[in-house]
Amino acid sequence: MQTAIEISPQRYRASYGRYLEDFKVGDIYEHRPGRTITENDNIQFSLITMNAHPMHCDKHFAAQSEFGQLLVNSGLSLAVVLGMTVNDISAKAIANLGWKEIKLTAPVFCGDTLYAESEVLEVRESQSRPTQGIVTTRTRGLNHKDVQVMEFIRMSLIPKRGHGVGD
């Protein structure tokens, strides 16, 4: 979510993300734009992370598999979908507190475009930090054919209005 804050007459500064008070249980955020995963993205991510599995970097090997083509490294797919959520979910976050129930539900191939959406599951004030709270979201990653390729639950520590970095 992007908004503009007026900092002086006719001068505005972009502000990303939401404060704790902006989250409502049941709200769903469709994260845009999507991201098309290229073969280069897949090879580069796989090599940077030292995951040289041939399904990610050997076309001949992958062509002999049940998929008949390279699979996108699941770490890359997860990172891209998570990254898409930042503007709406965690751009003002103090910290990510964790992820759980990460499910990879369909393969991702080079050339697929990924989209994401997140549902707010829980919003609560922190017991130990009175100016912050915890937001729990479920994110679904979908490909351009509207097939769900993953889902995960994430907990983020979010400041209340007036208590974020730069407020």
Phi and psi in radians as a Rosetta constraint file:
Dihedral C 1 N 2 CA 2 C 2 CIRCULARHARMONIC -2.052 0.35
Dihedral N 2 CA 2 C 2 N 3 CIRCULARHARMONIC 2.307 0.35
Dihedral C 2 N 3 CA 3 C 3 CIRCULARHARMONIC -2.294 0.35
Dihedral N 3 CA 3 C 3 N 4 CIRCULARHARMONIC 2.916 0.35
Dihedral C 3 N 4 CA 4 C 4 CIRCULARHARMONIC -2.039 0.35
Dihedral N 4 CA 4 C 4 N 5 CIRCULARHARMONIC 2.364 0.35
Dihedral C 4 N 5 CA 5 C 5 CIRCULARHARMONIC -1.875 0.35
Dihedral N 5 CA 5 C 5 N 6 CIRCULARHARMONIC 2.229 0.35
Dihedral C 5 N 6 CA 6 C 6 CIRCULARHARMONIC -1.332 0.35
Dihedral N 6 CA 6 C 6 N 7 CIRCULARHARMONIC 2.116 0.35
Dihedral C 6 N 7 CA 7 C 7 CIRCULARHARMONIC -1.817 0.35
Dihedral N 7 CA 7 C 7 N 8 CIRCULARHARMONIC -0.262 0.35
Dihedral C 7 N 8 CA 8 C 8 CIRCULARHARMONIC -2.912 0.35
Dihedral N 8 CA 8 C 8 N 9 CIRCULARHARMONIC 2.956 0.35
Dihedral C 8 N 9 CA 9 C 9 CIRCULARHARMONIC -0.947 0.35
Dihedral N 9 CA 9 C 9 N 10 CIRCULARHARMONIC 2.188 0.35
Dihedral C 9 N 10 CA 10 C 10 CIRCULARHARMONIC 1.063 0.35
Dihedral N 10 CA 10 C 10 N 11 CIRCULARHARMONIC 0.444 0.35
Dihedral C 10 N 11 CA 11 C 11 CIRCULARHARMONIC -2.313 0.35
Dihedral N 11 CA 11 C 11 N 12 CIRCULARHARMONIC 2.237 0.35
Dihedral C 11 N 12 CA 12 C 12 CIRCULARHARMONIC -2.274 0.35
Dihedral N 12 CA 12 C 12 N 13 CIRCULARHARMONIC 2.578 0.35
Dihedral C 12 N 13 CA 13 C 13 CIRCULARHARMONIC -2.123 0.35
Dihedral N 13 CA 13 C 13 N 14 CIRCULARHARMONIC 2.315 0.35
Dihedral C 13 N 14 CA 14 C 14 CIRCULARHARMONIC -1.152 0.35
Dihedral N 14 CA 14 C 14 N 15 CIRCULARHARMONIC 2.461 0.35
Dihedral C 14 N 15 CA 15 C 15 CIRCULARHARMONIC -2.303 0.35
Dihedral N 15 CA 15 C 15 N 16 CIRCULARHARMONIC 2.192 0.35
Dihedral C 15 N 16 CA 16 C 16 CIRCULARHARMONIC -1.864 0.35
Dihedral N 16 CA 16 C 16 N 17 CIRCULARHARMONIC 2.662 0.35
Dihedral C 16 N 17 CA 17 C 17 CIRCULARHARMONIC 1.555 0.35
Dihedral N 17 CA 17 C 17 N 18 CIRCULARHARMONIC -3.076 0.35
Dihedral C 17 N 18 CA 18 C 18 CIRCULARHARMONIC -2.218 0.35
Dihedral N 18 CA 18 C 18 N 19 CIRCULARHARMONIC 2.628 0.35
Dihedral C 18 N 19 CA 19 C 19 CIRCULARHARMONIC -1.536 0.35
Dihedral N 19 CA 19 C 19 N 20 CIRCULARHARMONIC 2.894 0.35
Dihedral C 19 N 20 CA 20 C 20 CIRCULARHARMONIC -0.902 0.35
Dihedral N 20 CA 20 C 20 N 21 CIRCULARHARMONIC -0.736 0.35
Dihedral C 20 N 21 CA 21 C 21 CIRCULARHARMONIC -1.164 0.35
Dihedral N 21 CA 21 C 21 N 22 CIRCULARHARMONIC -0.291 0.35
Dihedral C 21 N 22 CA 22 C 22 CIRCULARHARMONIC -1.465 0.35
Dihedral N 22 CA 22 C 22 N 23 CIRCULARHARMONIC -0.240 0.35
Dihedral C 22 N 23 CA 23 C 23 CIRCULARHARMONIC -1.557 0.35
Dihedral N 23 CA 23 C 23 N 24 CIRCULARHARMONIC 2.332 0.35
Dihedral C 23 N 24 CA 24 C 24 CIRCULARHARMONIC -2.240 0.35
Dihedral N 24 CA 24 C 24 N 25 CIRCULARHARMONIC 2.286 0.35
Dihedral C 24 N 25 CA 25 C 25 CIRCULARHARMONIC -0.988 0.35
Dihedral N 25 CA 25 C 25 N 26 CIRCULARHARMONIC 2.327 0.35
Dihedral C 25 N 26 CA 26 C 26 CIRCULARHARMONIC 1.682 0.35
Dihedral N 26 CA 26 C 26 N 27 CIRCULARHARMONIC -0.306 0.35
Dihedral C 26 N 27 CA 27 C 27 CIRCULARHARMONIC -1.144 0.35
Dihedral N 27 CA 27 C 27 N 28 CIRCULARHARMONIC 2.498 0.35
Dihedral C 27 N 28 CA 28 C 28 CIRCULARHARMONIC -2.138 0.35
Dihedral N 28 CA 28 C 28 N 29 CIRCULARHARMONIC 2.251 0.35
Dihedral C 28 N 29 CA 29 C 29 CIRCULARHARMONIC -1.887 0.35
Dihedral N 29 CA 29 C 29 N 30 CIRCULARHARMONIC 2.163 0.35
Dihedral C 29 N 30 CA 30 C 30 CIRCULARHARMONIC -1.594 0.35
Dihedral N 30 CA 30 C 30 N 31 CIRCULARHARMONIC 2.007 0.35
Dihedral C 30 N 31 CA 31 C 31 CIRCULARHARMONIC -1.501 0.35
Dihedral N 31 CA 31 C 31 N 32 CIRCULARHARMONIC 2.217 0.35
Dihedral C 31 N 32 CA 32 C 32 CIRCULARHARMONIC -2.412 0.35
Dihedral N 32 CA 32 C 32 N 33 CIRCULARHARMONIC 2.658 0.35
Dihedral C 32 N 33 CA 33 C 33 CIRCULARHARMONIC -1.412 0.35
Dihedral N 33 CA 33 C 33 N 34 CIRCULARHARMONIC 2.952 0.35
Dihedral C 33 N 34 CA 34 C 34 CIRCULARHARMONIC -1.343 0.35
Dihedral N 34 CA 34 C 34 N 35 CIRCULARHARMONIC 3.135 0.35
Dihedral C 34 N 35 CA 35 C 35 CIRCULARHARMONIC -2.455 0.35
Dihedral N 35 CA 35 C 35 N 36 CIRCULARHARMONIC 2.137 0.35
Dihedral C 35 N 36 CA 36 C 36 CIRCULARHARMONIC -1.497 0.35
Dihedral N 36 CA 36 C 36 N 37 CIRCULARHARMONIC 2.233 0.35
Dihedral C 36 N 37 CA 37 C 37 CIRCULARHARMONIC -1.576 0.35
Dihedral N 37 CA 37 C 37 N 38 CIRCULARHARMONIC 2.139 0.35
Dihedral C 37 N 38 CA 38 C 38 CIRCULARHARMONIC -1.677 0.35
Dihedral N 38 CA 38 C 38 N 39 CIRCULARHARMONIC 2.881 0.35
Dihedral C 38 N 39 CA 39 C 39 CIRCULARHARMONIC -1.080 0.35
Dihedral N 39 CA 39 C 39 N 40 CIRCULARHARMONIC -0.671 0.35
Dihedral C 39 N 40 CA 40 C 40 CIRCULARHARMONIC -1.100 0.35
Dihedral N 40 CA 40 C 40 N 41 CIRCULARHARMONIC -0.744 0.35
Dihedral C 40 N 41 CA 41 C 41 CIRCULARHARMONIC -0.957 0.35
Dihedral N 41 CA 41 C 41 N 42 CIRCULARHARMONIC -0.816 0.35
Dihedral C 41 N 42 CA 42 C 42 CIRCULARHARMONIC -1.131 0.35
Dihedral N 42 CA 42 C 42 N 43 CIRCULARHARMONIC -0.821 0.35
Dihedral C 42 N 43 CA 43 C 43 CIRCULARHARMONIC -1.114 0.35
Dihedral N 43 CA 43 C 43 N 44 CIRCULARHARMONIC -0.843 0.35
Dihedral C 43 N 44 CA 44 C 44 CIRCULARHARMONIC -1.058 0.35
Dihedral N 44 CA 44 C 44 N 45 CIRCULARHARMONIC -0.844 0.35
Dihedral C 44 N 45 CA 45 C 45 CIRCULARHARMONIC -1.075 0.35
Dihedral N 45 CA 45 C 45 N 46 CIRCULARHARMONIC -0.767 0.35
Dihedral C 45 N 46 CA 46 C 46 CIRCULARHARMONIC -1.065 0.35
Dihedral N 46 CA 46 C 46 N 47 CIRCULARHARMONIC -0.749 0.35
Dihedral C 46 N 47 CA 47 C 47 CIRCULARHARMONIC -1.268 0.35
Dihedral N 47 CA 47 C 47 N 48 CIRCULARHARMONIC -0.694 0.35
Dihedral C 47 N 48 CA 48 C 48 CIRCULARHARMONIC -1.046 0.35
Dihedral N 48 CA 48 C 48 N 49 CIRCULARHARMONIC -0.665 0.35
Dihedral C 48 N 49 CA 49 C 49 CIRCULARHARMONIC -1.597 0.35
Dihedral N 49 CA 49 C 49 N 50 CIRCULARHARMONIC 0.127 0.35
Dihedral C 49 N 50 CA 50 C 50 CIRCULARHARMONIC 1.078 0.35
Dihedral N 50 CA 50 C 50 N 51 CIRCULARHARMONIC 0.503 0.35
Dihedral C 50 N 51 CA 51 C 51 CIRCULARHARMONIC -1.803 0.35
Dihedral N 51 CA 51 C 51 N 52 CIRCULARHARMONIC 1.561 0.35
Dihedral C 51 N 52 CA 52 C 52 CIRCULARHARMONIC -1.676 0.35
Dihedral N 52 CA 52 C 52 N 53 CIRCULARHARMONIC 0.544 0.35
Dihedral C 52 N 53 CA 53 C 53 CIRCULARHARMONIC -1.008 0.35
Dihedral N 53 CA 53 C 53 N 54 CIRCULARHARMONIC 2.316 0.35
Dihedral C 53 N 54 CA 54 C 54 CIRCULARHARMONIC -1.090 0.35
Dihedral N 54 CA 54 C 54 N 55 CIRCULARHARMONIC -0.346 0.35
Dihedral C 54 N 55 CA 55 C 55 CIRCULARHARMONIC -1.169 0.35
Dihedral N 55 CA 55 C 55 N 56 CIRCULARHARMONIC -0.315 0.35
Dihedral C 55 N 56 CA 56 C 56 CIRCULARHARMONIC -1.749 0.35
Dihedral N 56 CA 56 C 56 N 57 CIRCULARHARMONIC -0.373 0.35
Dihedral C 56 N 57 CA 57 C 57 CIRCULARHARMONIC -2.399 0.35
Dihedral N 57 CA 57 C 57 N 58 CIRCULARHARMONIC 0.090 0.35
Dihedral C 57 N 58 CA 58 C 58 CIRCULARHARMONIC -2.224 0.35
Dihedral N 58 CA 58 C 58 N 59 CIRCULARHARMONIC 1.709 0.35
Dihedral C 58 N 59 CA 59 C 59 CIRCULARHARMONIC -1.012 0.35
Dihedral N 59 CA 59 C 59 N 60 CIRCULARHARMONIC -0.725 0.35
Dihedral C 59 N 60 CA 60 C 60 CIRCULARHARMONIC -1.093 0.35
Dihedral N 60 CA 60 C 60 N 61 CIRCULARHARMONIC -0.798 0.35
Dihedral C 60 N 61 CA 61 C 61 CIRCULARHARMONIC -1.065 0.35
Dihedral N 61 CA 61 C 61 N 62 CIRCULARHARMONIC -0.879 0.35
Dihedral C 61 N 62 CA 62 C 62 CIRCULARHARMONIC -1.099 0.35
Dihedral N 62 CA 62 C 62 N 63 CIRCULARHARMONIC -0.577 0.35
Dihedral C 62 N 63 CA 63 C 63 CIRCULARHARMONIC -1.101 0.35
Dihedral N 63 CA 63 C 63 N 64 CIRCULARHARMONIC -0.415 0.35
Dihedral C 63 N 64 CA 64 C 64 CIRCULARHARMONIC -1.522 0.35
Dihedral N 64 CA 64 C 64 N 65 CIRCULARHARMONIC -0.088 0.35
Dihedral C 64 N 65 CA 65 C 65 CIRCULARHARMONIC -1.465 0.35
Dihedral N 65 CA 65 C 65 N 66 CIRCULARHARMONIC 3.041 0.35
Dihedral C 65 N 66 CA 66 C 66 CIRCULARHARMONIC -1.098 0.35
Dihedral N 66 CA 66 C 66 N 67 CIRCULARHARMONIC -0.355 0.35
Dihedral C 66 N 67 CA 67 C 67 CIRCULARHARMONIC -1.530 0.35
Dihedral N 67 CA 67 C 67 N 68 CIRCULARHARMONIC -0.420 0.35
Dihedral C 67 N 68 CA 68 C 68 CIRCULARHARMONIC 1.274 0.35
Dihedral N 68 CA 68 C 68 N 69 CIRCULARHARMONIC 0.149 0.35
Dihedral C 68 N 69 CA 69 C 69 CIRCULARHARMONIC -2.843 0.35
Dihedral N 69 CA 69 C 69 N 70 CIRCULARHARMONIC 2.974 0.35
Dihedral C 69 N 70 CA 70 C 70 CIRCULARHARMONIC -1.061 0.35
Dihedral N 70 CA 70 C 70 N 71 CIRCULARHARMONIC 2.472 0.35
Dihedral C 70 N 71 CA 71 C 71 CIRCULARHARMONIC -1.699 0.35
Dihedral N 71 CA 71 C 71 N 72 CIRCULARHARMONIC 2.457 0.35
Dihedral C 71 N 72 CA 72 C 72 CIRCULARHARMONIC -1.273 0.35
Dihedral N 72 CA 72 C 72 N 73 CIRCULARHARMONIC 2.352 0.35
Dihedral C 72 N 73 CA 73 C 73 CIRCULARHARMONIC -0.917 0.35
Dihedral N 73 CA 73 C 73 N 74 CIRCULARHARMONIC 2.198 0.35
Dihedral C 73 N 74 CA 74 C 74 CIRCULARHARMONIC -1.107 0.35
Dihedral N 74 CA 74 C 74 N 75 CIRCULARHARMONIC -0.492 0.35
Dihedral C 74 N 75 CA 75 C 75 CIRCULARHARMONIC -1.111 0.35
Dihedral N 75 CA 75 C 75 N 76 CIRCULARHARMONIC -0.648 0.35
Dihedral C 75 N 76 CA 76 C 76 CIRCULARHARMONIC -1.193 0.35
Dihedral N 76 CA 76 C 76 N 77 CIRCULARHARMONIC -0.810 0.35
Dihedral C 76 N 77 CA 77 C 77 CIRCULARHARMONIC -1.000 0.35
Dihedral N 77 CA 77 C 77 N 78 CIRCULARHARMONIC -0.789 0.35
Dihedral C 77 N 78 CA 78 C 78 CIRCULARHARMONIC -1.104 0.35
Dihedral N 78 CA 78 C 78 N 79 CIRCULARHARMONIC -0.776 0.35
Dihedral C 78 N 79 CA 79 C 79 CIRCULARHARMONIC -1.102 0.35
Dihedral N 79 CA 79 C 79 N 80 CIRCULARHARMONIC -0.703 0.35
Dihedral C 79 N 80 CA 80 C 80 CIRCULARHARMONIC -1.158 0.35
Dihedral N 80 CA 80 C 80 N 81 CIRCULARHARMONIC -0.835 0.35
Dihedral C 80 N 81 CA 81 C 81 CIRCULARHARMONIC -1.106 0.35
Dihedral N 81 CA 81 C 81 N 82 CIRCULARHARMONIC -0.764 0.35
Dihedral C 81 N 82 CA 82 C 82 CIRCULARHARMONIC -1.047 0.35
Dihedral N 82 CA 82 C 82 N 83 CIRCULARHARMONIC -0.783 0.35
Dihedral C 82 N 83 CA 83 C 83 CIRCULARHARMONIC -1.048 0.35
Dihedral N 83 CA 83 C 83 N 84 CIRCULARHARMONIC -0.622 0.35
Dihedral C 83 N 84 CA 84 C 84 CIRCULARHARMONIC -1.097 0.35
Dihedral N 84 CA 84 C 84 N 85 CIRCULARHARMONIC -0.426 0.35
Dihedral C 84 N 85 CA 85 C 85 CIRCULARHARMONIC -1.464 0.35
Dihedral N 85 CA 85 C 85 N 86 CIRCULARHARMONIC -0.236 0.35
Dihedral C 85 N 86 CA 86 C 86 CIRCULARHARMONIC -1.006 0.35
Dihedral N 86 CA 86 C 86 N 87 CIRCULARHARMONIC -0.865 0.35
Dihedral C 86 N 87 CA 87 C 87 CIRCULARHARMONIC -0.977 0.35
Dihedral N 87 CA 87 C 87 N 88 CIRCULARHARMONIC -0.672 0.35
Dihedral C 87 N 88 CA 88 C 88 CIRCULARHARMONIC -1.540 0.35
Dihedral N 88 CA 88 C 88 N 89 CIRCULARHARMONIC -0.599 0.35
Dihedral C 88 N 89 CA 89 C 89 CIRCULARHARMONIC -1.818 0.35
Dihedral N 89 CA 89 C 89 N 90 CIRCULARHARMONIC -0.899 0.35
Dihedral C 89 N 90 CA 90 C 90 CIRCULARHARMONIC -2.150 0.35
Dihedral N 90 CA 90 C 90 N 91 CIRCULARHARMONIC 0.250 0.35
Dihedral C 90 N 91 CA 91 C 91 CIRCULARHARMONIC -1.100 0.35
Dihedral N 91 CA 91 C 91 N 92 CIRCULARHARMONIC -0.444 0.35
Dihedral C 91 N 92 CA 92 C 92 CIRCULARHARMONIC -1.809 0.35
Dihedral N 92 CA 92 C 92 N 93 CIRCULARHARMONIC 0.060 0.35
Dihedral C 92 N 93 CA 93 C 93 CIRCULARHARMONIC -1.071 0.35
Dihedral N 93 CA 93 C 93 N 94 CIRCULARHARMONIC 2.545 0.35
Dihedral C 93 N 94 CA 94 C 94 CIRCULARHARMONIC -1.374 0.35
Dihedral N 94 CA 94 C 94 N 95 CIRCULARHARMONIC -0.679 0.35
Dihedral C 94 N 95 CA 95 C 95 CIRCULARHARMONIC -2.854 0.35
Dihedral N 95 CA 95 C 95 N 96 CIRCULARHARMONIC 2.647 0.35
Dihedral C 95 N 96 CA 96 C 96 CIRCULARHARMONIC -1.495 0.35
Dihedral N 96 CA 96 C 96 N 97 CIRCULARHARMONIC 2.271 0.35
Dihedral C 96 N 97 CA 97 C 97 CIRCULARHARMONIC -1.665 0.35
Dihedral N 97 CA 97 C 97 N 98 CIRCULARHARMONIC -0.263 0.35
Dihedral C 97 N 98 CA 98 C 98 CIRCULARHARMONIC 2.667 0.35
Dihedral N 98 CA 98 C 98 N 99 CIRCULARHARMONIC 2.891 0.35
Dihedral C 98 N 99 CA 99 C 99 CIRCULARHARMONIC -2.203 0.35
Dihedral N 99 CA 99 C 99 N 100 CIRCULARHARMONIC 2.577 0.35
Dihedral C 99 N 100 CA 100 C 100 CIRCULARHARMONIC -2.596 0.35
Dihedral N 100 CA 100 C 100 N 101 CIRCULARHARMONIC 2.909 0.35
Dihedral C 100 N 101 CA 101 C 101 CIRCULARHARMONIC 0.909 0.35
Dihedral N 101 CA 101 C 101 N 102 CIRCULARHARMONIC 0.783 0.35
Dihedral C 101 N 102 CA 102 C 102 CIRCULARHARMONIC -1.296 0.35
Dihedral N 102 CA 102 C 102 N 103 CIRCULARHARMONIC 2.111 0.35
Dihedral C 102 N 103 CA 103 C 103 CIRCULARHARMONIC -2.168 0.35
Dihedral N 103 CA 103 C 103 N 104 CIRCULARHARMONIC 2.222 0.35
Dihedral C 103 N 104 CA 104 C 104 CIRCULARHARMONIC -1.759 0.35
Dihedral N 104 CA 104 C 104 N 105 CIRCULARHARMONIC 1.882 0.35
Dihedral C 104 N 105 CA 105 C 105 CIRCULARHARMONIC -1.797 0.35
Dihedral N 105 CA 105 C 105 N 106 CIRCULARHARMONIC -0.213 0.35
Dihedral C 105 N 106 CA 106 C 106 CIRCULARHARMONIC -2.779 0.35
Dihedral N 106 CA 106 C 106 N 107 CIRCULARHARMONIC 2.678 0.35
Dihedral C 106 N 107 CA 107 C 107 CIRCULARHARMONIC -1.233 0.35
Dihedral N 107 CA 107 C 107 N 108 CIRCULARHARMONIC 2.682 0.35
Dihedral C 107 N 108 CA 108 C 108 CIRCULARHARMONIC -2.026 0.35
Dihedral N 108 CA 108 C 108 N 109 CIRCULARHARMONIC 2.331 0.35
Dihedral C 108 N 109 CA 109 C 109 CIRCULARHARMONIC -2.023 0.35
Dihedral N 109 CA 109 C 109 N 110 CIRCULARHARMONIC 2.703 0.35
Dihedral C 109 N 110 CA 110 C 110 CIRCULARHARMONIC -0.992 0.35
Dihedral N 110 CA 110 C 110 N 111 CIRCULARHARMONIC 2.339 0.35
Dihedral C 110 N 111 CA 111 C 111 CIRCULARHARMONIC 1.712 0.35
Dihedral N 111 CA 111 C 111 N 112 CIRCULARHARMONIC -0.261 0.35
Dihedral C 111 N 112 CA 112 C 112 CIRCULARHARMONIC -1.232 0.35
Dihedral N 112 CA 112 C 112 N 113 CIRCULARHARMONIC 2.515 0.35
Dihedral C 112 N 113 CA 113 C 113 CIRCULARHARMONIC -1.822 0.35
Dihedral N 113 CA 113 C 113 N 114 CIRCULARHARMONIC 2.239 0.35
Dihedral C 113 N 114 CA 114 C 114 CIRCULARHARMONIC -1.783 0.35
Dihedral N 114 CA 114 C 114 N 115 CIRCULARHARMONIC 2.512 0.35
Dihedral C 114 N 115 CA 115 C 115 CIRCULARHARMONIC -2.255 0.35
Dihedral N 115 CA 115 C 115 N 116 CIRCULARHARMONIC 2.889 0.35
Dihedral C 115 N 116 CA 116 C 116 CIRCULARHARMONIC -2.518 0.35
Dihedral N 116 CA 116 C 116 N 117 CIRCULARHARMONIC 2.698 0.35
Dihedral C 116 N 117 CA 117 C 117 CIRCULARHARMONIC -2.523 0.35
Dihedral N 117 CA 117 C 117 N 118 CIRCULARHARMONIC 2.548 0.35
Dihedral C 117 N 118 CA 118 C 118 CIRCULARHARMONIC -2.240 0.35
Dihedral N 118 CA 118 C 118 N 119 CIRCULARHARMONIC 2.421 0.35
Dihedral C 118 N 119 CA 119 C 119 CIRCULARHARMONIC -1.923 0.35
Dihedral N 119 CA 119 C 119 N 120 CIRCULARHARMONIC 2.350 0.35
Dihedral C 119 N 120 CA 120 C 120 CIRCULARHARMONIC -1.373 0.35
Dihedral N 120 CA 120 C 120 N 121 CIRCULARHARMONIC 2.072 0.35
Dihedral C 120 N 121 CA 121 C 121 CIRCULARHARMONIC -1.656 0.35
Dihedral N 121 CA 121 C 121 N 122 CIRCULARHARMONIC -0.633 0.35
Dihedral C 121 N 122 CA 122 C 122 CIRCULARHARMONIC -2.708 0.35
Dihedral N 122 CA 122 C 122 N 123 CIRCULARHARMONIC 2.490 0.35
Dihedral C 122 N 123 CA 123 C 123 CIRCULARHARMONIC -2.347 0.35
Dihedral N 123 CA 123 C 123 N 124 CIRCULARHARMONIC 2.170 0.35
Dihedral C 123 N 124 CA 124 C 124 CIRCULARHARMONIC -2.559 0.35
Dihedral N 124 CA 124 C 124 N 125 CIRCULARHARMONIC 2.624 0.35
Dihedral C 124 N 125 CA 125 C 125 CIRCULARHARMONIC -1.285 0.35
Dihedral N 125 CA 125 C 125 N 126 CIRCULARHARMONIC 2.573 0.35
Dihedral C 125 N 126 CA 126 C 126 CIRCULARHARMONIC -1.277 0.35
Dihedral N 126 CA 126 C 126 N 127 CIRCULARHARMONIC 2.410 0.35
Dihedral C 126 N 127 CA 127 C 127 CIRCULARHARMONIC -1.326 0.35
Dihedral N 127 CA 127 C 127 N 128 CIRCULARHARMONIC -0.476 0.35
Dihedral C 127 N 128 CA 128 C 128 CIRCULARHARMONIC -1.832 0.35
Dihedral N 128 CA 128 C 128 N 129 CIRCULARHARMONIC -0.185 0.35
Dihedral C 128 N 129 CA 129 C 129 CIRCULARHARMONIC -2.275 0.35
Dihedral N 129 CA 129 C 129 N 130 CIRCULARHARMONIC 1.635 0.35
Dihedral C 129 N 130 CA 130 C 130 CIRCULARHARMONIC -1.135 0.35
Dihedral N 130 CA 130 C 130 N 131 CIRCULARHARMONIC -0.265 0.35
Dihedral C 130 N 131 CA 131 C 131 CIRCULARHARMONIC -1.756 0.35
Dihedral N 131 CA 131 C 131 N 132 CIRCULARHARMONIC 0.201 0.35
Dihedral C 131 N 132 CA 132 C 132 CIRCULARHARMONIC -2.448 0.35
Dihedral N 132 CA 132 C 132 N 133 CIRCULARHARMONIC 2.930 0.35
Dihedral C 132 N 133 CA 133 C 133 CIRCULARHARMONIC -2.642 0.35
Dihedral N 133 CA 133 C 133 N 134 CIRCULARHARMONIC 3.062 0.35
Dihedral C 133 N 134 CA 134 C 134 CIRCULARHARMONIC -2.003 0.35
Dihedral N 134 CA 134 C 134 N 135 CIRCULARHARMONIC 2.234 0.35
Dihedral C 134 N 135 CA 135 C 135 CIRCULARHARMONIC -1.979 0.35
Dihedral N 135 CA 135 C 135 N 136 CIRCULARHARMONIC 2.242 0.35
Dihedral C 135 N 136 CA 136 C 136 CIRCULARHARMONIC -1.940 0.35
Dihedral N 136 CA 136 C 136 N 137 CIRCULARHARMONIC 2.233 0.35
Dihedral C 136 N 137 CA 137 C 137 CIRCULARHARMONIC -2.240 0.35
Dihedral N 137 CA 137 C 137 N 138 CIRCULARHARMONIC 2.658 0.35
Dihedral C 137 N 138 CA 138 C 138 CIRCULARHARMONIC -1.933 0.35
Dihedral N 138 CA 138 C 138 N 139 CIRCULARHARMONIC 2.164 0.35
Dihedral C 138 N 139 CA 139 C 139 CIRCULARHARMONIC -1.933 0.35
Dihedral N 139 CA 139 C 139 N 140 CIRCULARHARMONIC 2.385 0.35
Dihedral C 139 N 140 CA 140 C 140 CIRCULARHARMONIC -2.016 0.35
Dihedral N 140 CA 140 C 140 N 141 CIRCULARHARMONIC 2.316 0.35
Dihedral C 140 N 141 CA 141 C 141 CIRCULARHARMONIC -1.751 0.35
Dihedral N 141 CA 141 C 141 N 142 CIRCULARHARMONIC 2.312 0.35
Dihedral C 141 N 142 CA 142 C 142 CIRCULARHARMONIC -2.215 0.35
Dihedral N 142 CA 142 C 142 N 143 CIRCULARHARMONIC 2.555 0.35
Dihedral C 142 N 143 CA 143 C 143 CIRCULARHARMONIC -1.577 0.35
Dihedral N 143 CA 143 C 143 N 144 CIRCULARHARMONIC 3.127 0.35
Dihedral C 143 N 144 CA 144 C 144 CIRCULARHARMONIC -1.146 0.35
Dihedral N 144 CA 144 C 144 N 145 CIRCULARHARMONIC -0.203 0.35
Dihedral C 144 N 145 CA 145 C 145 CIRCULARHARMONIC -1.675 0.35
Dihedral N 145 CA 145 C 145 N 146 CIRCULARHARMONIC 0.133 0.35
Dihedral C 145 N 146 CA 146 C 146 CIRCULARHARMONIC 1.169 0.35
Dihedral N 146 CA 146 C 146 N 147 CIRCULARHARMONIC 0.472 0.35
Dihedral C 146 N 147 CA 147 C 147 CIRCULARHARMONIC -1.625 0.35
Dihedral N 147 CA 147 C 147 N 148 CIRCULARHARMONIC 2.255 0.35
Dihedral C 147 N 148 CA 148 C 148 CIRCULARHARMONIC -1.228 0.35
Dihedral N 148 CA 148 C 148 N 149 CIRCULARHARMONIC 2.217 0.35
Dihedral C 148 N 149 CA 149 C 149 CIRCULARHARMONIC -1.884 0.35
Dihedral N 149 CA 149 C 149 N 150 CIRCULARHARMONIC -0.277 0.35
Dihedral C 149 N 150 CA 150 C 150 CIRCULARHARMONIC -2.901 0.35
Dihedral N 150 CA 150 C 150 N 151 CIRCULARHARMONIC 2.889 0.35
Dihedral C 150 N 151 CA 151 C 151 CIRCULARHARMONIC -2.704 0.35
Dihedral N 151 CA 151 C 151 N 152 CIRCULARHARMONIC 2.675 0.35
Dihedral C 151 N 152 CA 152 C 152 CIRCULARHARMONIC -2.738 0.35
Dihedral N 152 CA 152 C 152 N 153 CIRCULARHARMONIC 2.808 0.35
Dihedral C 152 N 153 CA 153 C 153 CIRCULARHARMONIC -1.950 0.35
Dihedral N 153 CA 153 C 153 N 154 CIRCULARHARMONIC 2.405 0.35
Dihedral C 153 N 154 CA 154 C 154 CIRCULARHARMONIC -2.320 0.35
Dihedral N 154 CA 154 C 154 N 155 CIRCULARHARMONIC 2.508 0.35
Dihedral C 154 N 155 CA 155 C 155 CIRCULARHARMONIC -2.007 0.35
Dihedral N 155 CA 155 C 155 N 156 CIRCULARHARMONIC 2.274 0.35
Dihedral C 155 N 156 CA 156 C 156 CIRCULARHARMONIC -2.221 0.35
Dihedral N 156 CA 156 C 156 N 157 CIRCULARHARMONIC 2.447 0.35
Dihedral C 156 N 157 CA 157 C 157 CIRCULARHARMONIC -1.594 0.35
Dihedral N 157 CA 157 C 157 N 158 CIRCULARHARMONIC 2.011 0.35
Dihedral C 157 N 158 CA 158 C 158 CIRCULARHARMONIC -2.083 0.35
Dihedral N 158 CA 158 C 158 N 159 CIRCULARHARMONIC 2.379 0.35
Dihedral C 158 N 159 CA 159 C 159 CIRCULARHARMONIC -1.352 0.35
Dihedral N 159 CA 159 C 159 N 160 CIRCULARHARMONIC 2.699 0.35
Dihedral C 159 N 160 CA 160 C 160 CIRCULARHARMONIC -1.336 0.35
Dihedral N 160 CA 160 C 160 N 161 CIRCULARHARMONIC 2.767 0.35
Dihedral C 160 N 161 CA 161 C 161 CIRCULARHARMONIC -0.922 0.35
Dihedral N 161 CA 161 C 161 N 162 CIRCULARHARMONIC 2.339 0.35
Dihedral C 161 N 162 CA 162 C 162 CIRCULARHARMONIC 1.534 0.35
Dihedral N 162 CA 162 C 162 N 163 CIRCULARHARMONIC -0.054 0.35
Dihedral C 162 N 163 CA 163 C 163 CIRCULARHARMONIC -2.172 0.35
Dihedral N 163 CA 163 C 163 N 164 CIRCULARHARMONIC 0.222 0.35
Dihedral C 163 N 164 CA 164 C 164 CIRCULARHARMONIC -1.500 0.35
Dihedral N 164 CA 164 C 164 N 165 CIRCULARHARMONIC 2.940 0.35
Dihedral C 164 N 165 CA 165 C 165 CIRCULARHARMONIC -1.071 0.35
Dihedral N 165 CA 165 C 165 N 166 CIRCULARHARMONIC 2.254 0.35
Dihedral C 165 N 166 CA 166 C 166 CIRCULARHARMONIC 1.525 0.35
Dihedral N 166 CA 166 C 166 N 167 CIRCULARHARMONIC -0.055 0.35
